[in-house]
């Protein structure tokens, strides 16, 4: 706690200094952007853009390219209203205007089927409505500003999502998330309309999360997050979808961001290529050594952890050939644990008996092309090349102090994907969307590990080759009336390696009962292929013949049913209730014996044992959200869920999954104070309280563990024990100072303020011949300073 006191003292002194140096100066900034048809991305000419509440009233109209500019806008939070005859009024609330950078907005307007220009209808404010208008249930938009504002989110979309109903952290040492009782591996990441590899540092093969996000908040724009029954365009996912959008750089002015803190150094630059070209670049680079936290007294372990990453988005519009973009990201991460040939250091928790070297490198490089085909069609094509390299080597000192290899794995994956999607507007009531994704996979896989039974290294995987997946979809959005909207579609997924195929119907219906009140139902079949290494587990060798028992494993599949009720209590407060049932089938379970194993309990869906598709699962529950959107510089969010998560293995006995925590709840609250004579500076305090019912655990057979020298579980009691409930409190304090052409933000995120010891699990430690408890993260202070200019 002494370390925490030092950070508090430094933060208070820094805030005092900045406060005393604030100048009484009226600061303004420019808001620019473009207004387009939401479906066709065509510019809307002559749309009215008004700055709500400005005195005198500020506003403008869009030009021939749909562009607009409003100059000398006071800094702070502003509300923008956009109107155009034949389209629904669009209100953008609480957009943040800083002195350091121009605010650039891309606004998509939805056509109004009533077309009654002589009647003024008060708009329904839907701040949580997803960007994808074909997602009627279990979906919401999230902003980059929320990833920066929510306590403990630290610019990470996955960590931010744990504030939402039905989403919990699988391990607060990383950003793996459990959605409605599903394993974290069921999550799909997309960017710019195409599937991307897991965009996280320190990730394992098959995982959908890791330790730290590779993606910088500097390059992201408002995006969608979905937790079930998603539309037909999303495939190869069971639990949820992050549909990420990228921000374009400023194409008129060069701007920069510099960020430094205990997590590392972050530098971003953006601007135009020339004055006569409307293209732009946006690039961000970050370098970090997490072991710096350990060096200043914050206990995060003895391993040296390092990472660096780069992300970018380059806009290259043409006059007649459409719009091109180049985008991508890349991340390098490693963990090094140094062992010691000293038996006195082996007995402590996390003893020094092992030398370990872990690496996880990920990159994706893509290009998009978007063009309008006449007045009713919009075509977008994306090509993406990605690479993933993962490796882990472990040596153990024996009793003679000789280092012996105990574990060695290396996985290399390469993908080339091409996606093409067409949007076609039949009329004001109906819109169609169809597309396909072809992905070529190449792989080079190797794994060997020490087997206590044979007392030697056994090889589990050694395979090199290639295969492909094909996805296709078609869906329609039909507004039967002003209050009733239907979405119908179908998705297909095929794996050419073993000819696995899935045809998946999707449907949803939304009924607007009254202004600000709706009920919706969603249904869909969803499937997911497994990590490529699972198909190439071998239970043979060169002498007996190599055998791949899992090569013909089929997809895991699920049926989703969701019923949703959403109501605005007033313009800025809403409640939402959703109930759901998910039936999983074709789940890989043990092929060797009738036992309790199921892939549904795996964090990364990767196992080296013979499997068959005979398992089942079910997740069902009720979710509640009460949310006050930011209004008068104050917001709160309460989300709660009650659910069950169960499965059956090859023994056909229904059990709780490891994620069957029963209930979970979050309470977030935040307040901002405008400070200074001209209210140019902002003091913000944000808090978060989290409760999660205890994760499930399996009792350890201590006698058998001592005999084998490794953890041995009582298989017939799988996940029958419940660990202690998880409680955590987080707080974020920030000070934002605006000067002419400059914005500086000093922030302190204190995670797990009370330093509660939340249990992650238990394991057998052969050094002490007993069971140890593994705990989740202790108190972690994350100090950060960001400047924009």
N, C-alpha and C positions, 0 to 999 in steps of 0.2 A: 504493500500500500504506500510505501515511501516514494516509489517511482511515480505513482499516480499523483501524489501531492506536488512533486516537482513539476509535472505537466500542468496541473491546475495553476500553480504560481506563475509559470511562464505565460500561460494563456491570459490570465487576468492582467498581468503587467503589459502584455502586448495590446490587449483591447484598450486599456487605459491610455496608452501612448497614441494609438490611432484615434481614439475619441478626442483627445486633447488637440490633435493636429487637424481636425476636420475644419473645413472652410465653409463659410456661409456663401454658397454659390449655387445658382440655379443651373442644373445640368439637363441637357437634352440629348436625344439620340434619334437616329433615323430608323423607321420601320419600312421595309421593302418586302416585295413578294410577288407571287403570281396566283391567280384564281383560275381554276380549271374545272371542267366537268369531271365528276368523281369516277365515272366508268370509262370514259373515252380519253381522258387527259387532254382534251382540247381546250384552248384558252377561251375564257368567257370575256367578251369585249363589252365594256360599259357597265360592269358591276360596280355598285356603290360600296365603298369601304369607309366606315365611320369609326372614329375613336370615341367610344361611349364615355360620356361624362366630361369631355374636354371643354374648357372655357377660354376663348370662344370655341365653338365646335370645329374640330379638325376632321378633314376627310378628303377623299379623292375618288376618281373612277378609274377602272382598268383600261389600258390602251389596247391597241390591235393585237398585242401578244399576250394579253391577260395580265400584264404587269402593273404594279402600283407602287407608289412611294409616298410616305407621309413623313415630312421632316419636322424637326424641332419638337419631338415628343418628349414630355417629361419622363425622367427615369422612374422606375418603380414598376408595380404591377398595373397592367392596362387591360381593358376589354375592347375587343374589336368586333364590329358587326358588319357582315357582308350580305348584301341583298342584290337580287337580280330577278326580273320578271320571268316566271316560269320555273324558278328554283326555290327550294326551301331556304329560308333565312338561316345563315350560319353565324353563330356567336362563339368567339374564341375568348374565353375568360381567363383572367389572371396570367396573361403572358408576361414574362419578365423582361423588362427593358433595362439594360445596363449601360453605363457610360463607356465601357471598354470596347464593346462590339455592337455593330448594327444588328438589328433583329430581322431575320429573313424568314418569311412564312410562305409555305406552299399549301394553299387551301383548296380542298376539293368540295364542290357543291353538288347536292343531290337534286335531281329534277323532281318537280312537284306535279303529281298526276292531276291535281284539280285545275291548274292553269287559270285560276280566278284572280286576276290582277286587281279587280276592283274591291276585293274583300281583304281586309287586314286581319290576319290570324296571328295571335300571340304564339311565338315559337315555344316548343318544348326544349328545354335545356338538357342535353344528354352528354354530360362531360365524360361519362365512363363508356360511351358507345364505342365499339371497336371500329377501326378504320375499314375493316372488311365488312361490307354491308350484307354479306351472305352468312355471317356468323350471328345467329339469333340467340344462342344460349351459351353459358359458360365462357364468355369472352369479354375482355375489356381492353381498352387502350391504356398504355402507360407512357409517361413522359420522361425524358432525360432529367428534367428538373426534379422529379420524384426520386430518382435514383441518387440524386445529390442531397435531397432534403430529408428523406426518411432516416431515422436513427439506425445505424449499423448497416445501411445499404451500401455505403462506400462505393458508389458509382457502378454497382453490379446488378444487372437486371434480375438474376436468379435470387440473390439475397433480398432484393426489394420485393420479389414475388411472395416471399414467406409472410408478408403482411396480409395477404389475401386469403379469403375463406377457402378451406380445402387444401392449402399448401403448407407444408411444414419442412423444416430443415432435416435432412438425413444425417447430418453431422456438421455442427457449427464450426468445425475446423476447415470446412470446405463449403462449396456452394451446390452440392447435390441436393435436389429437392424431391420430396415425396408428394405426389399429387393424388388425392383421394385414395390413399392406401396403395398406390402402384409403386413399384420399384423405380428409382430415379432413372434407370436406363430407358424407360418408356417415353422419354421426352424427345421431341424433334426440334432442332434448330434450323431456321431458315433465314436467308438474307437476300434481299432484292429479288424474291420470287423463286429461289432455288435452295435445295437442301445443302447445308454446309456441315463440315466436321465439327465435332465438339469444340467450341471456341473458348477453352479454359486451360490455364496452366496446370501442371501437376496432375494430369488426367491419366486414367488407365484405359486399356483397350476395352471398348464396349461401353464405357461410362458416358453420361451426358453432362457431367459436371466435373469439377476439379477443385483446386485450391483458390485460384484468383482468375477473374475474367481476363481474357486477352483483349477484349473489345474496349476501347476507350469511350467515355461519355462524350468526348469531343466530336466523334464522327457519327454518333447515333442520332436519329430523329425519333419522333413519336412512333411507337410500334404497338403491336397487338400481342396479347398473352391469352392462351386458351387452355381450358382444363377439362374438356370433354365434349363429345358429340360435335367435333369440328367439321367444317364444310368439306366438300368432295375434293377440293384442290390439295388438301393435306393428306399425305399418306406415309406409311412406314413409321407409325407412332401409335402408342397405346394410351398414354396418359395426358400429354399436353403438347402445346406448340408455342415456341417463341418465334414470331414472325417479325423479323427486324428490318427496319428501314434506315437508310443512311442519309445523312444530311449533306447537302451540296455546299461547297465553299462559297464565300462571298465573291461574286464575279465583277465587283466594281472597286473593291478596296482591300488592300493587304492587311490582315489581322493576325495576332499571335496570342498564344496562351502558354504560360509557364506555370508548372505546378511542382512543388517540392514538399516532401514529408517523410515520415518514417517508412512508408511503403515504397519510396523511391522518387525518381525524378521523371517528369512528364512534360514534353514539349510538343506544341501543335502550331502549325502554320497553315494559312489559307489565303486565297486571293485569286485575281484574274491572271490570265496569261498575257493579255494585252488590252489596251483601252478599246480596241475596235472589235474584240471578240468576246462573246458572252459565255465562254467556257470558264471553268474554274478548277482549282486544285484544293484539296484538304488532306493533310497528312499529320499523323500523330506518332510520336516515338516515346517509349517508356523504358527505363532501366531501373531495376530494383534489386536490393539484397535484403531479404526478409531477416537474415541473421543480424542485421543492424539492430532490430528490436531486442534481440538477446544481449547484444553488446551494451545496451543502455539499461539493462536490468529487467526487461519484460520477458518472463519465462514462456518461450514458445518451443522449447526443445533444444537439444544440443546439435542438431544437424544444420549444416550450412545450406540455405535455400536461396537460390538466385533465379531471377527471370528477367526477360526483356521481350518487348513486342513492338510491332509497328502495324498501323492500320491506315487506310487511305481511301479516298473517293475522288475521282477525277471526272469532271463533267465536260463532254466534248460535243456540243450541239452543232448541227448543220442546218443549212437553210432548206434543203429539199430532201435530204436522205435520212431524216429522223434524228434522234438523239442517241449518242453513244456515251457510255460511262465505263471507266476502268475502276475496279474496286478490289479490295482484298485485305487480308490480315495475316500476320505471322507471329508466332511466339516460341521462344526457347525457354525451357525451365529445367532445373536440375536440383537434386538433393544429394548431399554427400554426408555420410555418417562414418566417422573414423573410429575404428576399434583400437583397442590397446591390448598388448600381450601382458596383461597384469590381472591375475585372477581376483585381486582385491576390488577391482572395478567392475566385476561381472555380476555381483550380487545385488546391486542397486537397481531400482526401476529404470528401464532404459539403459541397462548396463552396456559396457564397452566391449562385449565379446565379439561383436559383428562389425565387419566392414561392409558398408552398403553404398551403392552408387546407382541413382535413379535418374533417368532423363525422360522428358516428354516434350516433343517438338511438333508443332502443328502450323500449317500454312494453307492459305487458299487465295487464289488469284483469279479474278473473274472479269468478264466484259458483258455489258448489256447493250441491246439495241432496241429502241422503242420508236414506233412509227404509226401514224394514223393511216388507215386504209379507207379512204373516202370519209364520209361524214358520220358513219355509224359503227366503224370498227377500229379497234386499237390492238396492235400486235406488239408483244414484248418477247424478245429472245435473249436468253442468258447462257453463257458458256463459262464453266468453272473448272479449274484444275486445282486439286488439293493433295496435300501430302501429310502423313502422320508417321512419326517414328517414336517408338516407346521401347525403353530398355531398362533392365534391372539386373544387377549382379550383387550377390551376397557371398561373403566369405566368413567363416567362423573359425576362431582359434580353438583348437582342441586342447586337451589337458597337457600336451607336450608343447603348447604355445606355437604350434604350426598352423598356418592359415590354410583352411580347406574350402574349396568351392562348394557351396550348398544350394545355390539357386542361380539360374542364368536364363534370361529370356530377352528376346529382341523381336519386335513386330514392326514391319514396314508396310504401310498401305499407301497406295496411290489411286486417285480417282479422277476421271474425266467425265464431266456431266454437261449435258445440253438440255435446256428447258425452253419451251416455247408456249406462250399463253396468248389466246385471243379473246378479247372482250367485244361483244356485239350487242348493240342496243336496238332491239326490235322496235320498241316504241317507248312511250313514257312509263308504261306499266311493266314491261318485261326486258330483262337483260340476261344475256347468255355469256358463259365463260367456259372455255375448254382449253385443254393443253396436254402436254406430254413431257416426261423427263426420262432421258436415257442416260444411264451411268455405267461407265466401264470401270471395273475394279481390278487392280493388280495387287498382289500380296506376296510377302516373303516373311514367313512366320517360323519362329524357333522358341522352344521352351524345354528346359530340363530342370528337375528339382530333386532334392535329396529325399529318399524314401527310408523311413526309419525301419520298416520291415526287412528290407533287403540290405540296408546299410550301404547304399550307393546311389549315385545320380541316375535317375530314370528320365528318359526322353519321352515327352508327351506330344510335342508338335514339331514337325519339320516339313514344311510344305512351301512351295512356290508356284504361282500360277496366276490365272486371270479368269474373270467371269463378268457378268453384266446383270443389271436390273433394269426393268422397264416399268414406268408408271404412266398412267393416262387417266384423265378425268373429264367430266362434262357436268355442268350444273346450270341451273336457271333460277333467277330471282324474279318472282312474279307478284306484283302488288294487286291482289284481287280487288281491293278497295282502299280508301284512304286509311283504314284502320287494320287491314288484314294483309299480311305478307307471307308468302310461301317460298321456301327454298328446297329444290329437289336436285339430286345429283347422284353420280356413281363414280367410284374410284376403282382402279385395278392396279395390282402390284404383281410382278412376276420376277422370279430369280432363276436365271438361266442355268446356274450351277446344277440344280437338281429338279428344275421344272416346277418348282413351287409356284402356285398361282392363287390369287384371292380377288374376288369380285365383291365390292363393298357398296351397297346402297346407302345413301345419306338423305336425310330430310329434316326440315324444321318448319314450324308454323308460329308466327308471332301475331298477337291480337292486341292492339292498342285499345284498352277498355275506355280510357278517357285521357285527357291531357296529362302527361307525366305518369301514366299508369298502364302497365302491360303485363300480359301473361304469354309464355312461350313454351313450346315443346320441341325437343330435339331427339333424333334417333340416328344411329349409324353403326355400321360394322367397320371395325378397324383392325389392321394387322401390322405386324412388325417382323422384319427379318432379324436374325441374331448376329452378334459380332462374327466377322468372317473366320476368326480363329476357332470358334466352336465347331464349325463344320469339318475341321481338319485335325481334331484330336485323334491321336493314334494309340491303339492298345496293342500294337505289335512292334516288331523290330526287323532288322535286316535278315535275321536268321529265320524267324517264324513267319515272316511276311507282313508287310505294312497293311494295316486295316484301318479304315476310317468309318467307325460305326455311326457317326453323326452327320455324314455327308448328305443324307436324304431327309434330315430334319425339316419339317414344315414350319411355316410362320406360327407364332403365337397370335391368337385372334381374340377379339372382344366385341360384344354388343353393348352400346351405350344408350341409356334412356335418361333424359333430363327433363324436368319440369321446373319452370322458373316463373317467379312473380317479382316484378320490379315496380317501385312506386317512388315518385318524387314527393316528399312531404312539403317542400317549398323549393324555391329556385336553386338552392345550394345544399339541400339535405335529401338523402335518399335512403330507402331500405331495399334490400334484395334478399329473397329467400329462394334457394334452389334445393331440390331433392333429386337424387340420382340413384341409378342401379346399373352396375357394370358386371356383365357376365363374361368371364374369360374361359377360353377352351383351347384345346390343342397346345397346352402348356408343356414344355419339355420337363420330364421327370425321369427318375432312375429306370434304366432298362435292365439292370443286373438283378435287382431284388425288389420285393415289395417293401418300400420304406417311405419315409416322410419327406424326402428331398423334393424340392421344386425350384425351378429357375425364377419363380416370382419373388423369392427372398434374396436374390443376388443383387448387389449394388450395381454391377456392371454387366450382368447377363452373360458372363463368360465362365464356363466350367470345363474341366478336363476329365470327363467321365462319360460313358455311354448313356444316351438319352433316347426317350421316345415321347411322341406327342399325345400323351394320355392323361395329362394333368388338367385340373380345373381351378378356377378361382372366382371370387365374387367380392365386389366392393359396393357398399351402399351407405347412404347417409343423408344428413340434412345440414345445409349451410345457411348462415345468416350474416348479413352485412348491414351495418348502420354507418353511413359515411356523410360527414359534412365536408363538402369541398372547400378549398381555401376561400374564405370570404372575410373581408375586414381583417386580413392578415392572421386568421385563425382557422385551424382545421382539426378534425379528429376522425379516426377510423376505428370501428370495432368490428372484428370479424370472428366468428365462431363456427365450429363444426362438430357434429356428433356422427361417428361413422363406425362401421365394422369392415375389416379386411380379412378374408379367410381364403383358404386354399385346401386342395387335397392332392396328395402325391400318388405314387403308384400303389400305396396301400389303401387308397380310396377312403381315408379317414379325414374328415374336415377339421382343420386346425386354424388358429390365428396365424397370420403372417407376422414377420418380424416388425412390420409397420402398423400393426393393429393397436394403435395407442388409445382408441376409444373416443377421445375428444381433444380439441385444441382451440386456443383462443389468443387473439392479439388485441392490444389496445394501443393505438398510436395517437399522439396529440402534439400539436406544435403551434407556436405563436411567434410572430415577427413584430418588432417595434421599429418604427422609423425614427431615426435619431439625427440630431443636428438642426440647425436653424432652417435649412432648406429641405430637411428630411431626405438627405442624400445617402445616408448610411443606414444599414439594417442590422439589427441584433436579432438573431434567431435562436430559439431553444426548441428542440424536438426530442420527444421521448417515446420509448416503445417498451411495452410489457408483453412477455410471451409465456404462455402455459401450454405444455404438451403432455398428455398422459404418457405414462412410462412405455418405452419401447419394449418389445418382447425379447426374451432371451431363453437360451436352452441350458439346462443344468450341465455342468461339467463332471465327467467321471474321473475323479482325482486319481484313483488307483490305476486305471487304464492309461491316463495321461502320464503318470510317473513311469509306467512300464515302457511306453512308446517314446517318451521324451518330447511330446507335443500335445496340444489340446485335443482331447477326445470328448465328444459330446454324447449325452444319453439320447440316442436317436429316437427312442420311443416316447420321449418327453419334449419333442421339438417345440420351441417357443411357448412353453407352458408357464414360464415364469415372467412376471412383469417387473421391470426395473422401476426405480423411483421416478416420480413425475419430474418433468423438466420445467424449471422456472428460469427466466432470464430477464434482466432489465438493462436497457441501453439508453444512452443519452447523447445528443449531438448539440453542441453549442457553436454558433458561427457568428462571425462579424464581417459584414460586407461594407467596404468603403468605396464610394464612387468619387472620382475626380474627373476633370475634363479629359476624355479620351482614355480613361484608365479605370479598371475595376479590380480591386483586390479583396480576396476572401480568405480569412483565417478561420480554421475550423478545428474542433477537437471532438472526435468520436470516441466515446468510452463504451466499449462493449463488455457486457457482463459486469455492470457497475458494482454489484454486491459481491463479486468474486465467488459466486456459488459454484460448488463442485457438482456439476451434472454428470451423471454416469453415462458413458458411451457403451460399455460392455465389459465382459470379463474374459480372461484368457489364462492359460497355464504357462508359467515361467519355469523352464527347466533348470535355470540357475539356482532358484531357491526351492525348487520342488514343491511349489504351491501355486494357488490361484491369485492373480492380481486383478485389480479393477482399473480399467482405462477410463479416464475422465475427459470431458470435453474442454473447451477453451476456458482459461481463467480470465481475469480482468485484462483487457487489452486496450490501451490508449492509442489512438491513431491521430496524430497531429499533422495538419496539412495546411499549406498556404498556396493559393492560386491567384495569378494575376492575368488579366485580359487587357489587351491594348491593340 
